[in-house]
Amino acid sequence: MKKGFLLFAMLMAIIHLAYSQQRQVTGTVKGNDGNPVPFATIQVKGTTAGTTANDNGVFNLSVPGASTVLVIRSVGYKAQEITVGESSNLQVTLVADNKNLQEVVVTGLGLVREKKTVGYATSNFATEQINRVAPVSMMDGLSGKIAGAEISTTSGAPGASNKVILRGYSSLQGNNQPLYVVDGVPLNNDRPGSTVDGKGVNNGGYDFGNNANDINPNDIEAISILKGAAATAIYGSRAASGVVLITTKKGKSGGLKVDVASAATFSRVGMLPTMQEEFGQGWGGTFILSENGSWGPRLTGENREWGAPVDGVSLTKPFSFVKDNVRNYFTTGKELNNTIAVSGGNETSTFFLSYGNVYSDGILPTDADSYKRNTFSARASTKYGRFSASASFNYVNKNAKAVSTRSEAGLGSSLFEDIIQIPVDINISQFKDYKNKYYNVDNYFTPYAENPYYSLYENGNNLKSNRIFGNIDLKYGITDWLNVQWRLGADVTNAQSKTYKAKNRPSLDSWNDGNNVEGAQRQEDVGYVRENSDYRGEFNSDLLLTANKKLSSDFTIDGLIGFNVNQREGKIFSSAVKGLAIPGFYVISNSPNSPVSQTQEFRRRIYGLYGQATLGFREYLFLTVNARNDWSSTLPEKNNSYFYPAVNAAFILSEALKLDDRGVSFAKLRASWGKTGNDAGPYLTKTTLSTGQIIDLPFGTLDFPFNGIPGYTVGDNIGNPELAPELSNEYELGAEVKFLRNRLGFDIAYYNKLTKGQILAVPTTPSSGYASITQNFGKVRNKGIELSVNIIPVETKDFTWTMNYTYARNRNTVEELPAGLNQVVLNFAYDAKFVARKGDPLGVFYAPVPATTPDGKIIVDATGLPKAAETDGYYGTSQRDFTMGLVNTLRYKDLTLGFSFDWRKGGVFYSGTADLTYFVGNALLSTYNDRRAFVVPNSVMQIGTDAQAKPIYGENTIPLTDYNYDAYWYHTTNKGGAYSQRIIDKTYLKLRDITLSYSLPSSAARKIAASNLMLTVFARNMFVWTPEGNTFIDPEVSNYGNDLNSEFGEFRSMPTTKSYGVSLKVSF
């Protein structure tokens, strides 16, 4: 690390900041139709000095003198050379050249290639448009804009994790997230300190965000998405689920430049459960002071006593519905996002420096959902003769706070759970004074939940993180066509987190006096504190030999061979203790009890040897072959070497047939095939040991080491010395066609991917003494289509309207499981299971269903409730029917209006929010039949048996009354019927973002010494539509991590947000 800092300092020291007799010129680039040409490149001829125009074609550049010649280029136009002369305001007109489609893309290992030569689908984005909505995370602005990519934010909390899934899920328990690569170096995308990856309902969880969110979006130049195996195979086993390539901003020749970006964003809570407005506190139709449900009598508006009496005095309030009760608990979130960047350079050296600051305080009444991030980036490059060098250094300091979710324990373990179970007639906002004698720990109105303000102020989950990542890149040109390059990268994170829960000791017996509440008794909370230290490190080295040579007038060839070493390591130390001695003092030593401490360490390494070659023929036929072999330390020696090749071809039909550009401007056919691998997690080949613990002793729990004596237990998972890598084969066919001089174009792809040898923990027989063994088995197939359409419906001198449409449909199927294994349980809640079954899509729901007669009538029991069938029923798949996006951009002179829609159709998910609101009688549908007695529709009851002792059924005449009406809506008492209300359609349509930007004309900008100024007002997620069956929560949220587990759904997750704001960008 010290050597890296020294090299970086040397590079910075040799940057030339003296520019001889230069002067500034500005200009505007337009097409021969009079419209601005956005993002044209302007270069000083014979040098590397240059700049890029903004989205209105305006540029600013330092030039040596009047005789300077500028070369102006843009995709779809003929290059033009102009002499600067004495003018300081240049007007450049480019002539359209629809045959000159030299668009470039970033491909594997960060190499730049002409897009036409690539034989697989790519998605490329300049971040100028994305950053107009001032996202804190670089991926937030891409939702709904990429065919075949589902990009979601797991909650509305500041800094929450992103989930990015490319072409569906392929691995049952592996990593389905793409590999992130910054300037050619892999980036660690773990989530230090977060605990939301578990299953079930009682694990709790909080999310501090994933590491990819640490990158300042204002530091990013472009993002490329690689989805197919042919595109990603060269990156090795970590890229089995795709690659997100990030190109950062660099300094450019042409003088000193200062860029300032500042934004203020305000957020409000988004979709919340729709509550019924007819019935108030109570149970079984009876008013009960202590109940947390709304199964009481009809609301009448009369004054009634409520809550626990204190000193013999009770509070009174109107027995009426409180409008916007849950919504009023939340406040307006505020976020400030500022970046300043300084860059420059000359013909041999460049530099880029930036500082970014984000302060975000979310929608909760305190800073319990806050996010603070400081980023510093420095990049420099220099060249001398055939030698060039560059270095990048990035530092991120992050402080985050998050609230706990996903626990049915209540009492502060899940904030949203405590909020949404409050009866609809009790005003939540009044509990803000949580020390008031009527609302405090002793006397909160119900023993089944905790005052949600008390939870915010007294409990906490905090993270502090420091991270350094960067790279050094050295390159030497052996000849004009042959280069050797060495790239070294490092990514190191140290995070410390603390979780604590307040100690309280209510008067356990006083609350029930006079309330006649059977079993309703407050529990003492002894308090606890947990401290974690989380270190993650990743080190990557690539040695490459690259070549690019024109063999003849017809043939070109370029290629590379490389050797890669990648090491990832981590150490997590956790210490926790229960039973705090001093309230409010959250340190491990504040307890008479011994803390429970655990340490987890891992280190894994991959060696990779790879190569690639591209052969071009007459600029219209290109064939690329690449291959890689990895050696992984996490696999047994006999299986740790695995090879995966790939091939892709591109045929430029329009060039080969010399098509008329007035009809078909460009046409390309492409095909590819590739193989990718995925190695195992660390330490699965051998059975491991863990620190011992003996529970349920008369005096409590005994933890080791005890009195200096260590103790260990054998792990639950049997080591498997036969493990092999998980391998995927994928082929892709596609076409790209543009018509009418690029006014209309489409890109379509079909892919088919088979992943076999799934690495999965399989349950073992209890007699083995182990719970599971990790094995290779099973096959999962993904196939689908992707479509992107680009249209320019209107294009005049002053007005342009562009539309970008995306559509994707993925179908995955579990084709094989091991013999004797019917299903693999991926996640669950109560009796609802999210499983992988042979012949079904990956991720389907099975849960109890009503028992029925052969003719389909529901069988009820003696209480009138549906009986559960002997076997679970199929409720649907999490897989979507399709996803669709639409982006519109309308530009009139210096004004630009943009808006985008994101439609995700089909699939189901489990909603823990629906579950709880049904249970407590707050759900809208819980007023079915006006809560009057009713007989379950289409139901029968057993009235006897026949001679063969088979049941005889007759019409059901048992009504559900006040006594058991509420039981119909809860899964424990109505196993046969309740799950259809909890496993619901996750379709949604969102207005993802809307922006209105004004670019100050260059003549006006010069008056304030600026080269460019843009003011934008924006809004995000202002509208969301869900089907009639989902009146509960935004289907985008999940508190089960950001991989396959998350497709199960949510368990009382914090809601999403809608936001609006203003941003200003100025360049000098």
Stockholm file with secondary structure:
# STOCKHOLM 1.0

chainA/1-1068         MKKGFLLFAMLMAIIHLAYSQQRQVTGTVKGNDGNPVPFATIQVKGTTAGTTANDNGVFNLSVPGASTVLVIRSVGYKAQEITVGESSNLQVTLVADNKNLQEVVVTGLGLVREKKTVGYATSNFATEQINRVAPVSMMDGLSGKIAGAEISTTSGAPGASNKVILRGYSSLQGNNQPLYVVDGVPLNNDRPGSTVDGKGVNNGGYDFGNNANDINPNDIEAISILKGAAATAIYGSRAASGVVLITTKKGKSGGLKVDVASAATFSRVGMLPTMQEEFGQGWGGTFILSENGSWGPRLTGENREWGAPVDGVSLTKPFSFVKDNVRNYFTTGKELNNTIAVSGGNETSTFFLSYGNVYSDGILPTDADSYKRNTFSARASTKYGRFSASASFNYVNKNAKAVSTRSEAGLGSSLFEDIIQIPVDINISQFKDYKNKYYNVDNYFTPYAENPYYSLYENGNNLKSNRIFGNIDLKYGITDWLNVQWRLGADVTNAQSKTYKAKNRPSLDSWNDGNNVEGAQRQEDVGYVRENSDYRGEFNSDLLLTANKKLSSDFTIDGLIGFNVNQREGKIFSSAVKGLAIPGFYVISNSPNSPVSQTQEFRRRIYGLYGQATLGFREYLFLTVNARNDWSSTLPEKNNSYFYPAVNAAFILSEALKLDDRGVSFAKLRASWGKTGNDAGPYLTKTTLSTGQIIDLPFGTLDFPFNGIPGYTVGDNIGNPELAPELSNEYELGAEVKFLRNRLGFDIAYYNKLTKGQILAVPTTPSSGYASITQNFGKVRNKGIELSVNIIPVETKDFTWTMNYTYARNRNTVEELPAGLNQVVLNFAYDAKFVARKGDPLGVFYAPVPATTPDGKIIVDATGLPKAAETDGYYGTSQRDFTMGLVNTLRYKDLTLGFSFDWRKGGVFYSGTADLTYFVGNALLSTYNDRRAFVVPNSVMQIGTDAQAKPIYGENTIPLTDYNYDAYWYHTTNKGGAYSQRIIDKTYLKLRDITLSYSLPSSAARKIAASNLMLTVFARNMFVWTPEGNTFIDPEVSNYGNDLNSEFGEFRSMPTTKSYGVSLKVSF
#=GR chainA/1-1068 SS CHHHHHHHHHHHHTCCCCCTTCEEEEEEEEETTSCBCTTCEEEETTSSBEEECCTTSEEEEEESCTTCEEEEECTTBCCEEEECTTCSEEEEEECBCTTCCCCEEECGGGCEEEGGGCCSCEEEEEHHHHGGGCCSSTTGGGTTSSTTEEEEESCSSTTCCEEEEESSCCCSSSCCSCEEEETTEEECCCCTTCCCCCCSSSSCCCCCCCGGGGSCGGGEEEEEEECSHHHHGGGCGGGTTCEEEEEECCCCBSSCEEEEEEEEEEEEECCCCCBCSSBCSBBTTBCCTTCSSBCSSBCCCCEEEEEEEETTEEEEEECSCCTTTTGGGSCCEEEEEEEEEEEEECSSEEEEEEEEEEEEECSSSSGGGEEEEEEEEEEEEEEETTEEEEEEEEEEEEEEECCCCSCTTCTTSCHHHHHHTSCTTSCGGGGGCTTSTTTSTTTCSCTTSCCHHHHHHHCEEEEEEEEEEEEEEEEEESSSSEEEEEEEEEEEEEEEEEEEECCBCCCTTTTTTTTCCTTCCCCCBCCEEEEEEEEEEEEEEEEEEEEEEECSSSEEEEEEEEEEEEEEEEEEEEEEEECCSSTTCCSTTSSSSCCEEEEEEEEEEEEEEEEEEEEEETTTEEEEEEEEEEEETTSCGGGCEEEEEEEEEEEEHHHHTTCCTTTEEEEEEEEEEEEEEECCCTTCSSCCEEECEEEEETTEEEESSBTTBCCEEECSEECCTTCCCEEEEEEEEEEEEEETTTTEEEEEEEEEEEEEEEEEEEECCGGGTCSEEEEEEEEEEEEEEEEEEEEEEEECSSEEEEEEEEEEEEEEEEEECCTTCCEEEEEEETTEEEEEETTSCSSEEEECCBCBCTTSCEEECTTSCBCBCSSCEEEEESCCSEEEEEEEEEEETTEEEEEEEEEEECCEEEEHHHHHHHHTTCBGGGGGGGGCCBCCTTEEEEEEECTTSCEEEEECCCCBCTTTTGGGGCTTTCTTTGGGGTEEECCEEEEEEEEEEEECCHHHHHTTTCSEEEEEEEEEEEEEECCTTCCSCCTTCCSSCSSGGGGGEESSCCCCEEEEEEEEEEEC
#=GC SS_cons          CHHHHHHHHHHHHTCCCCCTTCEEEEEEEEETTSCBCTTCEEEETTSSBEEECCTTSEEEEEESCTTCEEEEECTTBCCEEEECTTCSEEEEEECBCTTCCCCEEECGGGCEEEGGGCCSCEEEEEHHHHGGGCCSSTTGGGTTSSTTEEEEESCSSTTCCEEEEESSCCCSSSCCSCEEEETTEEECCCCTTCCCCCCSSSSCCCCCCCGGGGSCGGGEEEEEEECSHHHHGGGCGGGTTCEEEEEECCCCBSSCEEEEEEEEEEEEECCCCCBCSSBCSBBTTBCCTTCSSBCSSBCCCCEEEEEEEETTEEEEEECSCCTTTTGGGSCCEEEEEEEEEEEEECSSEEEEEEEEEEEEECSSSSGGGEEEEEEEEEEEEEEETTEEEEEEEEEEEEEEECCCCSCTTCTTSCHHHHHHTSCTTSCGGGGGCTTSTTTSTTTCSCTTSCCHHHHHHHCEEEEEEEEEEEEEEEEEESSSSEEEEEEEEEEEEEEEEEEEECCBCCCTTTTTTTTCCTTCCCCCBCCEEEEEEEEEEEEEEEEEEEEEEECSSSEEEEEEEEEEEEEEEEEEEEEEEECCSSTTCCSTTSSSSCCEEEEEEEEEEEEEEEEEEEEEETTTEEEEEEEEEEEETTSCGGGCEEEEEEEEEEEEHHHHTTCCTTTEEEEEEEEEEEEEEECCCTTCSSCCEEECEEEEETTEEEESSBTTBCCEEECSEECCTTCCCEEEEEEEEEEEEEETTTTEEEEEEEEEEEEEEEEEEEECCGGGTCSEEEEEEEEEEEEEEEEEEEEEEEECSSEEEEEEEEEEEEEEEEEECCTTCCEEEEEEETTEEEEEETTSCSSEEEECCBCBCTTSCEEECTTSCBCBCSSCEEEEESCCSEEEEEEEEEEETTEEEEEEEEEEECCEEEEHHHHHHHHTTCBGGGGGGGGCCBCCTTEEEEEEECTTSCEEEEECCCCBCTTTTGGGGCTTTCTTTGGGGTEEECCEEEEEEEEEEEECCHHHHHTTTCSEEEEEEEEEEEEEECCTTCCSCCTTCCSSCSSGGGGGEESSCCCCEEEEEEEEEEEC
//
